[in-house]
Amino acid sequence: MKQDSLATATIAWELEPNQNASSVPVLNVDSTNPFEAHAHIVDITENAGKPKGYQGMNYRNAPRQTMENQTTHPDDQTIITSQPMPGENDSLATFPDGWAECVLTGYVKKQVLATPGFPRPIERTKEPMFCISSTPDRGLGMFAARPTKTGDLILDERPMMVAPVLADPRTIDFPENFNEDQILQAAIYEYEKTLGFCFRRMPKENQQAFMELSNCHQHDGSGTLFGIIRTNGYEVDGLKDINAQEPFGMYTGVWDKLSRLNHSCSPNVCRKWNTASFSMQIRAVRDIKEGEELTTAYCAILHPAAERQTDLAAYGFRCTCAACSDPSKSDVKREGFSRRPVLVSPFVGKGKAKGDWLDPALNMLSEMEEEGVQASLYYKATLYQLVMACVYMADKDKALVYGRKLVALSKARGESMDATFTSAKRLKKLTQWGLYRRQAGLQVYR
């Protein structure tokens, strides 16, 4: 059984002077929809609640207040902090970019505050790019409010909460006679208390939004807050503890709007975390029509359908997308995308430079687009090889076509790409320009 818990042994609470520690409010919301799920799913105990005989940890009698920008915490100390730091009297109305209530180690907090440009404002679109509405069979979802091009920003949003994916129960002193299941129960029990402190620091609007999210872990001992995090969390891949060993030392976040993204094995958006703005962006990974549902992937999209269904079962649903409905064909294609080489350097005879050298890459690109796997790294690799092959062939027009697609895709993935790939003048200055034709003894035009 995997250990799914949070280290809460040493905690410095960053609470407001008059903030109390009342219990987490129970809101009258429907949290039975299992389709808005995208957390780190791991095995959990079947025995819910505090284990028999466990007296709980001895926390300090009074929470210790510290400054939000303080960086003198020990690296392994767990703290609760607001990031980016709002003003003393700020609300979501006066601090519209928002902030996250976080459970971080001292090491991670120092890394966040030392990030160049932190806290950078979030990026906003000129017009609303999405709306949230009901789907026929998957609860709420996000939909494109207007036609969207590859690379276009759809939303840049700060999380409501950030916390470790898992915790190391070895940092907590449990009774010596506890077995593995009891240790897990106790660790989850302590984690839920920690999350309760974090939750109560949220603005009331965020508390409401958080509790309205789905929870498909209501009967496995997770606890209300941990269950919602497990169901809705996205990995915050820019935060990692010192000497982290996955999954320990990794972090997850829960968002208000981004949590409404449903899954597809052929997603049309990419997610990208940015520590400088302490936010996550989603951008279109291919052109999207107005009214089309925006989707992301909760699992590895090139894995076989059976493996994907196993991964998705933990979220409480079975995927019925086109790739999962006909896996006999889709699995073969998707496996091939990551296994066979796209282009192999051809033999070039004197006076010959065959254009059909590009056909394997062109065919693969077409198959990838039919499968809707533009979010895969292999799609980007195929585009890159096509651009460079066209450069070798001194084919300016095709090099620019695929170069522009490559730059837009890189933007969607949150990656930078040299402007060379969209400039004919710069492409012709590459040392590889016309190399294929030169090897054949043919004239190369610049």
C-alpha positions in Angstrom: 0.0 0.0 0.0 1.4 3.4 -0.9 1.8 6.0 1.9 -0.6 8.9 1.2 0.0 11.3 4.0 1.5 14.7 5.0 4.3 15.4 7.3 3.0 17.7 10.1 5.6 17.2 12.7 7.0 20.7 12.9 4.6 23.4 12.0 4.7 27.2 12.4 1.3 28.7 11.8 1.1 32.1 10.0 -2.3 33.1 11.3 -3.9 36.5 11.6 -3.9 37.8 15.2 -7.6 37.4 15.8 -8.1 34.3 13.6 -9.7 31.4 15.5 -9.3 27.7 14.8 -13.0 26.7 14.5 -13.9 23.5 12.7 -14.1 23.4 8.9 -17.6 24.5 7.8 -19.8 21.9 6.2 -21.6 23.5 3.2 -24.8 22.3 1.5 -23.3 21.4 -1.8 -23.5 18.5 -4.2 -20.0 16.9 -4.3 -21.0 13.6 -6.0 -19.9 14.4 -9.5 -16.8 12.3 -10.2 -15.9 13.8 -13.6 -14.1 16.9 -12.5 -11.2 14.9 -11.2 -7.5 15.3 -11.9 -5.5 14.8 -8.7 -2.6 12.6 -7.7 -4.4 9.4 -7.0 -2.9 6.8 -4.8 -4.1 3.9 -2.7 -5.7 4.8 0.6 -6.8 3.0 3.7 -10.3 1.4 3.8 -10.6 2.2 7.5 -11.6 5.8 7.9 -11.0 8.0 10.8 -8.5 8.2 13.7 -7.1 4.8 14.6 -8.1 3.4 18.0 -5.6 4.3 20.7 -4.1 7.2 18.9 -4.1 10.3 21.1 -2.9 12.8 18.4 0.2 14.9 18.2 1.0 17.6 20.8 0.8 20.9 18.9 2.0 24.1 20.4 -0.7 25.7 22.6 -0.7 28.9 20.7 0.0 29.3 17.0 3.2 31.3 16.3 2.7 34.2 13.9 5.4 34.9 11.4 5.7 37.4 8.5 4.6 36.1 5.1 7.9 37.2 3.6 10.1 35.7 6.3 12.8 33.3 5.0 14.5 32.3 8.3 12.5 29.0 8.7 14.5 25.8 8.8 14.4 24.0 5.5 12.4 21.0 6.9 9.9 23.1 8.9 6.3 23.0 7.6 4.6 26.4 7.6 1.2 27.8 6.5 1.6 30.9 4.5 -0.3 33.2 2.0 1.5 33.6 -1.4 1.7 36.0 -2.9 1.3 38.1 0.2 -1.9 40.2 0.2 -2.2 43.4 2.1 -3.5 43.3 5.7 -7.0 44.6 4.6 -7.0 43.0 1.1 -9.9 41.0 -0.3 -10.4 39.4 -3.6 -12.1 42.6 -4.7 -9.0 44.7 -3.9 -6.4 42.0 -4.8 -8.1 40.6 -7.9 -5.1 38.3 -9.0 -5.8 36.4 -5.8 -3.5 34.4 -3.6 -3.0 30.9 -2.4 -3.1 29.6 1.1 -0.2 27.2 1.2 1.3 24.4 3.2 5.0 24.6 2.4 8.4 23.7 3.9 10.7 26.5 4.8 13.0 25.4 1.9 10.2 25.8 -0.7 9.0 29.1 0.7 12.5 30.5 0.3 12.7 29.2 -3.3 9.4 30.9 -4.1 10.3 34.2 -2.6 13.7 34.1 -4.4 12.1 33.5 -7.8 13.1 36.3 -10.2 10.1 38.6 -10.8 8.0 37.1 -8.0 5.2 38.1 -7.5 4.5 38.8 -11.2 0.9 39.8 -12.0 -1.1 37.1 -13.8 -1.6 37.5 -17.5 -5.1 38.5 -18.6 -6.9 38.0 -21.9 -8.5 41.0 -23.7 -11.9 39.1 -23.9 -13.3 36.2 -21.9 -12.0 33.1 -23.6 -14.1 30.5 -21.8 -17.3 29.9 -19.9 -18.3 27.3 -17.3 -21.4 25.3 -18.1 -23.0 21.9 -17.6 -22.1 19.0 -19.8 -24.6 16.2 -20.9 -22.8 13.6 -18.8 -19.8 15.0 -17.0 -21.0 17.6 -14.6 -19.6 21.1 -15.1 -17.0 21.8 -17.8 -15.1 24.7 -19.4 -16.1 25.7 -22.9 -14.5 28.0 -25.5 -16.3 31.3 -25.6 -14.8 32.2 -29.0 -12.7 30.6 -31.7 -9.2 30.0 -30.3 -5.9 29.5 -32.1 -3.0 27.3 -31.2 -1.0 29.0 -28.5 -3.7 31.4 -27.4 -4.0 32.1 -23.7 -7.3 30.9 -22.3 -6.8 31.4 -18.6 -4.1 32.3 -16.1 -5.2 31.6 -12.6 -3.7 31.4 -9.1 -4.7 28.4 -7.0 -6.9 28.6 -3.9 -4.6 26.2 -2.0 -1.2 24.6 -2.5 -0.1 21.6 -0.4 2.2 18.6 -0.5 1.0 15.7 -2.7 1.9 13.3 0.0 3.6 13.4 3.4 6.2 11.2 4.9 4.7 9.5 8.0 8.2 8.8 9.2 8.4 12.4 10.5 5.6 11.7 13.0 6.1 9.7 16.2 3.5 7.0 16.1 2.9 4.3 18.8 5.4 1.5 18.3 2.6 -1.1 18.0 0.9 0.6 15.1 0.8 -1.3 11.9 1.1 0.2 8.4 -2.7 0.8 8.1 -2.9 2.5 11.5 0.1 4.7 10.6 -1.6 5.8 7.4 -4.9 6.5 9.2 -3.1 8.7 11.8 -1.1 10.5 9.2 -4.2 11.3 7.2 -5.9 12.4 10.4 -3.1 14.9 11.1 -3.0 16.0 7.5 -6.7 16.9 7.6 -6.1 19.0 10.7 -3.3 20.9 8.9 -5.5 21.5 5.9 -8.2 22.8 8.2 -5.9 25.6 9.4 -5.0 26.4 5.8 -8.7 26.3 4.7 -9.8 28.7 7.4 -7.4 31.3 6.1 -9.0 31.4 2.7 -11.4 34.2 1.7 -15.0 33.1 2.2 -15.5 33.1 -1.6 -12.7 30.6 -2.0 -13.9 28.5 0.9 -17.3 28.2 -0.9 -15.7 27.4 -4.3 -13.4 24.8 -2.7 -16.2 23.0 -1.0 -18.3 23.0 -4.2 -15.7 20.9 -6.0 -16.1 17.2 -6.5 -14.9 14.7 -3.9 -14.7 11.1 -5.1 -12.9 10.0 -1.9 -15.7 10.4 0.6 -15.6 6.8 1.9 -11.9 5.9 1.9 -10.6 7.7 4.9 -9.2 10.7 3.1 -11.1 13.4 5.0 -13.1 16.1 3.4 -10.4 18.5 2.5 -7.8 15.9 1.5 -10.4 14.1 -0.6 -11.2 17.3 -2.5 -7.5 17.9 -3.1 -6.9 14.3 -4.3 -9.9 14.7 -6.7 -9.1 18.1 -8.1 -5.4 18.8 -7.6 -2.9 19.5 -10.4 0.7 19.0 -9.9 2.6 22.2 -9.1 5.8 21.1 -11.0 7.7 24.2 -10.1 7.8 23.5 -6.4 9.9 20.7 -4.9 11.4 20.0 -1.5 15.1 19.6 -1.0 16.1 16.0 -1.6 12.6 15.2 -2.8 11.9 11.6 -3.8 8.7 11.4 -5.8 6.0 11.4 -4.7 7.4 12.8 -1.4 8.4 16.4 -1.5 6.1 17.2 -4.5 3.2 19.7 -4.4 -0.3 20.0 -5.7 -2.7 22.9 -6.1 -6.5 23.3 -6.3 -8.0 26.0 -8.5 -11.4 27.5 -8.7 -12.0 27.6 -12.4 -9.3 25.3 -13.7 -10.7 22.5 -11.5 -13.7 22.5 -13.9 -11.5 21.1 -16.8 -12.7 17.7 -17.7 -10.5 14.9 -19.1 -9.9 13.7 -22.6 -7.3 11.3 -24.0 -7.1 13.8 -26.9 -6.9 17.1 -24.9 -7.1 20.5 -26.6 -5.3 22.6 -23.9 -1.9 22.4 -22.2 -1.3 23.4 -18.5 1.8 25.2 -17.4 2.8 26.3 -13.9 4.8 29.6 -13.4 6.3 30.2 -10.0 7.0 33.9 -10.8 3.3 34.6 -11.1 2.4 31.7 -8.7 -0.2 30.7 -11.2 -1.1 28.1 -13.9 -1.9 28.9 -17.5 -3.9 26.9 -20.0 -3.4 27.6 -23.7 -4.9 26.0 -26.8 -2.7 23.2 -28.2 -4.7 23.2 -31.4 -7.3 25.4 -33.0 -10.6 25.2 -30.9 -14.1 26.1 -32.2 -16.4 28.4 -30.3 -18.6 26.3 -27.9 -16.1 23.3 -28.0 -15.4 21.8 -24.6 -11.9 22.6 -23.2 -10.2 19.4 -22.0 -7.0 18.4 -20.4 -5.4 15.0 -19.7 -5.5 13.3 -16.3 -3.2 10.5 -17.5 -0.5 9.7 -20.1 -2.2 10.0 -23.4 0.1 7.7 -25.4 -0.2 4.8 -22.9 -2.5 1.9 -24.1 -6.2 2.4 -23.5 -6.4 -0.3 -20.9 -3.7 1.4 -18.8 -5.4 4.8 -19.2 -8.7 3.3 -18.0 -6.9 1.8 -15.0 -5.5 5.2 -14.1 -8.8 7.0 -14.6 -10.8 4.5 -12.6 -9.4 6.1 -9.4 -11.4 9.2 -10.4 -14.6 7.3 -10.5 -15.4 7.3 -14.3 -14.6 5.3 -17.4 -13.4 7.3 -20.4 -15.6 6.9 -23.6 -13.6 9.1 -25.9 -12.9 8.0 -29.5 -9.5 6.6 -28.7 -10.9 4.5 -25.8 -13.9 3.4 -27.8 -11.8 1.8 -30.5 -8.5 0.9 -28.8 -7.5 -1.8 -31.3 -6.6 0.9 -33.9 -5.8 3.8 -31.6 -3.3 1.8 -29.4 -1.3 0.8 -32.4 -1.0 4.3 -33.7 -0.2 5.8 -30.3 2.5 3.3 -29.5 4.1 4.0 -32.9 4.2 7.7 -32.2 6.8 7.2 -29.5 8.7 4.3 -30.9 9.5 4.6 -34.6 12.0 7.2 -35.9 10.3 9.9 -37.9 13.1 10.6 -40.4 16.2 8.7 -41.2 19.0 10.3 -43.2 18.7 9.1 -46.8 21.4 8.0 -49.2 21.9 11.0 -51.6 23.0 10.1 -55.1 24.6 12.5 -57.5 22.0 14.8 -58.9 19.2 13.4 -56.7 17.4 14.9 -53.8 14.1 13.2 -53.5 11.2 15.2 -52.0 9.5 12.0 -50.7 12.1 11.9 -47.9 9.6 13.9 -45.9 6.7 11.6 -46.4 7.2 9.5 -43.1 7.1 12.7 -41.0 4.2 14.1 -42.9 2.2 10.9 -42.5 3.0 10.8 -38.8 2.0 14.4 -38.2 -1.3 13.7 -40.0 -2.0 10.6 -37.9 -1.1 12.5 -34.7 -3.5 15.3 -35.6 -6.3 12.8 -36.4 -5.6 11.2 -32.9 -5.6 14.6 -31.3 -2.3 14.1 -29.5 -0.9 17.6 -30.1 -0.2 17.9 -26.4 2.3 15.0 -26.7 6.0 15.9 -26.7 6.4 13.6 -29.7 4.1 15.8 -31.8 6.4 18.7 -31.1 9.4 16.6 -32.0 7.8 15.6 -35.3 7.1 19.2 -36.2 10.7 20.2 -35.4 12.1 17.4 -37.6 9.8 18.5 -40.4 11.0 22.1 -40.1 14.7 21.1 -40.2 14.1 18.6 -43.1 12.6 21.5 -45.1 15.6 23.5 -44.2 17.9 20.7 -45.5 15.8 20.7 -48.7 15.9 24.5 -49.0 12.1 24.5 -49.1 11.4 27.9 -47.7 7.6 27.8 -48.0 7.1 24.5 -46.2 9.8 25.4 -43.6 7.8 28.5 -42.7 4.5 26.6 -42.6 5.8 24.0 -40.1 7.9 26.6 -38.3 5.0 28.8 -37.5 3.1 25.7 -36.2 6.1 24.8 -34.1 6.4 28.2 -32.5 2.6 28.4 -31.7 2.7 24.9 -30.2 5.8 25.8 -28.1 3.9 28.8 -26.8 0.9 26.6 -25.9 3.3 24.4 -23.9 4.7 27.4 -22.1 8.1 27.0 -23.8 10.2 29.5 -25.7 11.1 29.0 -29.3 13.6 30.9 -31.4 12.0 33.4 -33.9 14.2 31.9 -36.6 11.5 29.4 -37.4 9.1 32.1 -38.5 11.6 34.1 -40.6 12.6 33.1 -44.1 15.7 35.4 -43.8 16.9 33.7 -40.7 16.1 30.2 -41.9 18.3 30.8 -44.9 21.2 31.8 -42.7 21.2 28.4 -40.9 24.3 26.2 -41.7 21.9 23.4 -42.6 20.1 25.4 -45.3 20.1 23.4 -48.5 22.5 20.8 -47.1 20.6 17.9 -48.7 20.6 19.6 -52.1 24.3 20.5 -51.8 25.1 16.8 -51.0 23.4 16.0 -54.3 25.4 18.6 -56.1 22.3 20.7 -56.8 22.1 24.5 -56.7 20.8 26.1 -53.6 19.0 29.4 -53.7 19.1 31.8 -50.8 
